[in-house]
């Protein structure tokens, strides 16, 4: 492939305009850590934005950071952590699942839109994206949003860029909200619940007044000794249900005690604190039990989003019908499923169950042959698909950017 490395937004414009003139689709990458997600793109040219790596400004007192799209995410996380701040949506590190190194770039984090366990309280990436500079598929630079929410008038275009997988525009700069890092965290651990009872326990916790910031369930099969971060919950022969509380220390301790009483009908809860708690949630966030270097590294991995109340039944049915394993996050609203390899990645079974539950499923890890054979992203109803296509065409009429990354049918 031809690697087209750019130094600034003007270079990006030039590359995109040249691609339009030559009818040459281009794949947009930063560090390439997420290239294995999505349909296999129809291109032999790469637009590399990794040199756009500067932090433009960071104002801890104003809780905002502006950086170029190629800024390494690991560096940004270290920078804001030094000021006791964080991205509240808890961005996922896909490296362990995909077997890649590094946490990717700011632009890749936004384009993928994969939020972690705190999504249930803090929202997703798009909820924290204040503004962006980008180059559209017309080869034109544009700016959307600003440094405060009040700067947004009319339709907030930057929200469309979050989760677009680079199919609408090439981001060159973005501004995001950051939030104070909690002083303390406590995780309640319930043991031995089956998927349905765990689902009910998580629903009860999320419906309580105790401001839960994480609710996950790991069946016994996922608690292997080699999985980093899960040693604090002990025996691999017993499922665990995790509920997280964050805030100032006195508040976290008080709420943990009150929630323990509320969840008593589901069993006696143990309490894990601070660093040990953080390690647990990092393992959940990055789905470490299904890591590429682990026991299930050769299995395909699906990411299924559904109504939380349906999660337990959906996960149980999927594991039973495929012989796979599941992990629940977002109180049951997010299911990670590792399934034994099949030519079609078990897409028929997964999509049927997801549709019946009112959810959608994305094939996050699979071999190229599988990604060529099945739709990686959940097929949309005709009306929604038509609207999605109209939005894409309004940004990139010739499908120059990441052609086919989301939909196999996309063509110029």
Secondary structure, 3 states (H helix, E strand, C coil): CEEEECCCHHHHHHHHHHHHHHCCCEEEECCCCCCCCCCCCCCCEEEECCCCCCEEEEEHHHCEEEEECCCEHHHHHHHHHCCCEECCCCCCCCHHHHCCCCCCEHHHHHHHCCCCCCHHHHCCHHHCEEEEEEEECCCCEEEEECCCHHHCCCCCCHHHHCCCCCCCEEEEEEEEECEECCCEEEEEEEECCCHHHHHHHHHHHHCCCCCEEEEEEECHHHCCCCCCCCHHHCCCCCCEEEEEEEECHHHHHHHHHHHHHHCHHHCCCEEEEHHHHHHHHHHHHCCHHHCCCCCCCCCEEEEEECCHHHHHHHHHHHHHHHCCEEEEEHHHCEEEEEECCCCCCCHHHHHHHHHHCCCEEEEEECCHHHHHHCCCCCCCCHHHHHHHHHHHHHHCCCCCECCCCCCCCCCC
